[in-house]
Amino acid sequence: MDIPDYVAPIIGYRCWLWDGSRLLSLNGQPWDPGCPLVAHCNAKNRLPEHLRPFKEGHPGRTHQVPQIHCTCGVYARKAPLPAGDSRWVGGYGPSGEVYLWGTVVEHSHGWRAQYAYPKTLVVTSTCDPLLDGGRASLSTEEVQSRLEGLTKYRADIVSANGIPVWTARSGYNPAGIKRLRKITPCLLLNPHELELLPLLGQGMSNREIAMRLRLNEFTVRNYMLRIFDKLGVSTRLELVYLLMSSPAYQGLIKPQA
């Protein structure tokens, strides 16, 4: 959908929930693909009396939204929610930019608008509920099917590090899905796998790691293969470089002095 060409929209940021087929507001209101979300007030979301800026307060009935003395409207932030925010874990689904137009009320963190529609869609990582919290058992076809549902809203979908995961020209991008796994390794790796990372930074071999952790060398090798698969790398050198170079992984390993 394109917004009307006679308006100059505000662009904000927001998160959505995902029910398997549609985007939902955090209060459960569905966003229909190809149609703007039109805000309504049900006269129940009034502000407390002492917070109302006008003496007359809330009109007590439905009205054109948003109103400054009410909490109605489509919300959007002035800045994206930080990737490390705990609310991403098993909670929010896709995020991105959103067009806001019609009547718009500004508040400290963003805006409330009369009309809204997604501008860009970002899949945060494979911990995103859209992808079942990063379940390794999801097949390529299942991931492709879930992402295809988002294309009803926008034909181009990217990961939080800017890598396309779906494009209008070529569709599903396998490399983009692989990169999704590189955003939040602490959510993708189990405690046994995370325990190996500091020792990798010290340049230890599988045998040395096994001796340090009192594990079988075969077990360590299996852990390493799972780490490679989850983070989308194929060599130990690629893994160490990834963990040292990306701000998302700071503190996970300490290279040898």
N, C-alpha and C positions, 0 to 999 in steps of 0.2 A: 504493500500500500504506500502511496505517496500522499503527503499532507497537502492541503489546499495551497495553491500557488499564490494566493492573495494574503497569506499570513506569514509573519516572521516568527517561527517557533523559538522557544527557549529549549536548550538541550541540557538535560539533567542526567543523573545516574540512578539506577535502582536495581533491585534484585527481584527475582520471581521464584515462585514454587513451580513444580512440574508434576502433573498428575498422570503422566504417561501419554497424554495426547494434546494437552493445552497448557499454556502459561497461566498461572494464577497469581493474583496479588497475595501479599502475605496474610490478608484476612480471608483468603479463599475465593475472592471474586474472579471469575474467568475472564481472560483476554481472548477475544475471538480473532483468528487470523484474518487479515484483510480489512478489519473494521477498527476504528478508533475506540478506545475505552472512554465512555461518557460517564462522568462522575455524577452521582446523585446523593442527596442527603435524605436520610430516613427520619430526621428530627430526633434521633437518639444519641448522636455523637456531639452533644453540646459541651462546651467548656464549663468548668466550675464557675460559679457566680463571681468569685473574687478574681478570676483570671480574665473575665470578659472586658474588653476595652470600651464597650459602649454600655450606657445605662440600661438600654432596652434589652440587652443580652440577646440570647438566641430567640428567634421568632416562634419557636415551638411548633413549627410545621415545615414541610418540605419547601425548599427555596432553590433559586439558581445558585449553583456552586462554582467556585468555592466562595465562602464568606469569611471575613476576617474574624468574626465572633463565633466561628464554628470550626470543627476539625475535619470537615468534608473536603473532598477533592482527591485527585490522583497525586500521590507523593513522589518526589524525586529529590535526590541529594545534589549538593553542589560539587561533591567530589566522590569518587568511587569508594566503596567500603574496602579498607585494606585487606590484602589477600590473607594476611595472618590472623584476621579477626576470627575469634572462636565460633562465631555464628555460621561460618561456612561449613564447619564440621558436621556432616550428616544433617544439615538443615536447609540452607538456601540452595536453590538450583541455579539456572543460568542467570547471568547479570548482563549489564550493558548500558548503553546510552538510550535515552528515551526522548522523543519529541513531546513538548508541552505547548499547547496553544489554547485559544479562547481566553476566558478570564483566568488570570494567574495571580496567586497571592504568594509573596515571598516571606519566608521565615528564617530563623537563624541558620539552619543547616541546609535549606533548599527551598523548594516551592511546592504548592498545591495547585493543581490545574484542573480546568474544566474538561479538556480533551487530552489524550495521550496515545502514543503508539511507539513500539520499539524502533530505534534507529539502528543500533548494532546489537548483536547477541554474542556473549562471551561464555564459553564453557570453562569454568574455573579450573577444574582438574578432574581426574577420574574418581576423586572422592565426592564429586557432585552427585546428588541423588538421581539426576538424570541418568547416570551410568551406574546406578546401584552401589554407590559408595566404593567404586573401584574394584568390584568383584572380578578377580582374575578369570573366573569361569565364563564371563561374557564372551561370546564368539564375535568375530569380526562382523558377521552379518547382523547380530543383535545390536552392536554399537552403531553400525550404519543405520539400522532401522530407527533407533532412538534419536539419532541426530537428524535424520530426515524429517522427523516430526517438527523440528524447529524451523525448517526451511519454508513452512507455510507462512511464517512471519517475516523472515529475512533469508535471502538466498545465500548470503555469505555469513559464515560463522567462524569465529576465531577462538583460539585458546588465550589464556591470560598473558602469555608471553608473545602474543601477536602472530603465532603460526596458524595459517588457515587450516581448519578441520573440515570445512565444506565450502565449496565455491560454486557460484552460479555457472561458471564455464565448465568445470570438470567434475563437479560433485564431490564425493567422499575422498578425503586425502589421508591415506594410511599413515604417512609420516607425521601429520598433525596430531593424530591420536597417540602416536608413540611419544611425541613431545609433551602431551598432557601429563604423562606419568612423571615428568621431570619437574613438576611444580611443587609438589608437597610429599617428598619421600618419607617424612616422619609419619604421614598418614597411610602410606602405602606399604611400608616395611613393618614386619612384626618385631618384637623386642629382640629376638635372637639375631635377626638380620641387622638391626641397628647396632648391636653390640660389636659387629665386625668392623664398622666404618672407622672408628678411631685407630684401630690396628692397621687398617689399610693405609691410612695417612702416615703411619710410621714405616711403611714399606715392607711390612711383614709378608712372608709367603703363606700359602695355605697351611703348610706343615707347622710353621711357627705360630700361626693363629690357633691351630688345633692344640698345640702344646700349652699356650698361654691360657686358653679357655677350658682346657681339659676335655676336648671333644675329639671325636674320630675325624681324621683328615677327610674321609669321604663325606661326612656330615658338613664340614666347612665348605667343601666343593659344591655340594647341593645348595647351601645357603647362597654362595656366590652366584650360581647360575640363576637362582630366583631373583636376586638383586639386579643382575644384568637385565633380566626379562622385564621386571617391574619398572625400571628406570630407563629402558630403551637404549641400553649401551651394549657393546659386544666385547669390549676388552677392559682389563683392569685400569689401563691408562686413561681410557675415555671416562670411566667412572670417577677416578680421582680428580681428573680435570673438571668434570661437571660439578662435583661437590665443592671444589675450591673456587670455581670461577663464578658461580651464580649466587646472588644475594639470598635467594630462597633457601640455600643450604648452609648458610653461615653457622658455624658452631657444631656441625655434625661430625667433622673430622679435624684433627690437628696434625698438620704435616710435621715430619721429622725435622728437628732443628739442625 
